[in-house]
Amino acid sequence: MRRTRLCIFLVLVAVAAVVWVVLRYPAAKPPSPPPSPPPAPASPKQVVQSYLTAMEREDYPAAYELLSGEYRKAHAVDEFAALCKESGAPALDTAAGVEQPAEAGRVVVMVPMVEDPAAASFTLVQEDGRWRILFRTGSPWFPYP
C-alpha cells in the first residue's frame, strides 16, 4: 500500500514537472515564410495597368519599381513620391488601354481618359526581360519618354 502511494506521488510529481516545463518554456513557433513578391507583369499593357493601380492606391514605391532604370538611377523613390503627390490624378480607363508598336523595340500604351477624348501615352522598353515605363519629364500620370 505504501509502495502504491509512493508510485502515485512520484507520477504526480513527474506530471507537475512536465507541466511546469511546458508552461515555462513554450515550443518555439516556426518562422513564417516571407511574403512572395507579386508576379512580374508580362505585357506592356499589364505593366501600365499595374503602374496606374499603384498610383491610384498611392503606393508610389510599387509604381517607381515599374519605371525604367534610367529614371530610377537619376531620381530617388522619395523624389518620385513627392512628384506624385504634387500631380493631380486624372480619371483614366486602365482597362481600355491599347498597345501600339513604336520604333526601336519600344511599345506605346494609350490609356483613354474617362470623360475626355484625350489619352495618356506610356512608352515602354524592355530591360532585363521586363517591360519598364520611360519617364524623363512631365507628370507621373503623363510621363514623357
N, C-alpha and C positions, 0 to 999 in steps of 0.2 A: 504494500500500500504506500509506503514511504517512497519507494522507488518510482512508482507511478506518478506521485505528486511532484517529485523531483524532475521527472521527464517532462511533465506538463509545464512546470515552471521554466525549464530550460527552453522549451519550444516557444513559450510566450516571450521570453527574453530575446530569443533569436528573431522572432517576428517583429518585435518592437525595434530591434536594432536595424532590421531591413527597412522598416517604415521610416525610421529616423534618417537613414542614409538617403532614401529616395526623396524625402521631403527636403533634406538639407542640400543635396546635390542632384537637381533635376537633370534629366537627359538633355544634352545639347541638341538644339534644333539644327537640322542640316541647312546650310546656307541656301537661300533662294537663288535660282539662276538669274543672271542679268537679263533684262528685257531685250528681246531680239529687235534689231532695227527693222523698220518697215522695208518691204522690198523696193528696190530702185524702180522708178517709173521707166517703162520700156520705150514708149514713143514720145516724140516731141510734144504732142497734144497732151499726153498724160503728165509730162513734166510741167507744162504751163498750168494745167488743172491743179496739180499739187502745189505749185507756187502760189497761185491765186487763193487756194483754200487756206494755206498757211498765212497769207497776208490778211485774209478776212478774219482769221482767228487771232491775229496779232502775234503769231508765232514767228517772229522775224528771224530767229536763228535757223529755223527749218527752211524758210524761204531763201535765206542767204546761202545755204548749202547747195541750192539749185542754180546759183549764178556761176558764171564762168570763172575759171581760175585767175584770169587777168584781173577781174574786178575784185575778187577776194584777196589777191596779193596787194592791191592798191588801197583797199578800204577795209577797216575792221568791222566786225559784226555790229559793234555799238554805234558806229557811224552810219551803217545801213539802217539800223533800227531807228535812229534819230531822224533820218531822212524819211522813213516810212511814216513816222508819227506826224511829221510836218505836212505830208502829202494827203490830199483828200482821196477818199476811196470811191471810185466810180462804180456804178452798177453794171457789171459785166456778166454776160451769159456764158459762163465757162463751158457748159455742155455743148454749146453751139460753135465752139472753136473749130477752125478748119486749117489743116496743114497745106502749105503751098511750098513746093520746092523752090529753092533760091540758088544762087551761084556759089561755087567753091565749096560744095558739101554742106551748105547751110540750109536750114529749113525755117520758114516763117509760119507762125501760127497766128491766124487772125481771130480775135475774140470780139464779137459784136457787143456793143453796149445795149442795155435792156430797152430803154425808151429813146434811143437816139440812132440815127443811121450811121454814126461813126463806129469805128472799131479800134481796138488796141492791137498792135502787132508786136509779136515777140519773136526775135531772131535767135535761133539755137544752133549750136555747133556741138560736135562730138569731142569729148575729152575723156581719155582713158575708157572708152567704150560706153560712156554715159552722155546723154544729151544735157547741155547746160545752156542757160539763158545768157545772151550777150547783153551787157548793160554798161555803157560808158557814161552817158549823161541822161538827163531827163528825170522823170518821176519813176519810182519803183513800179507804179501801175502802168506806165507807158515808157518802158526802157528803150533808149535809142542805142543801137549797136555801135 
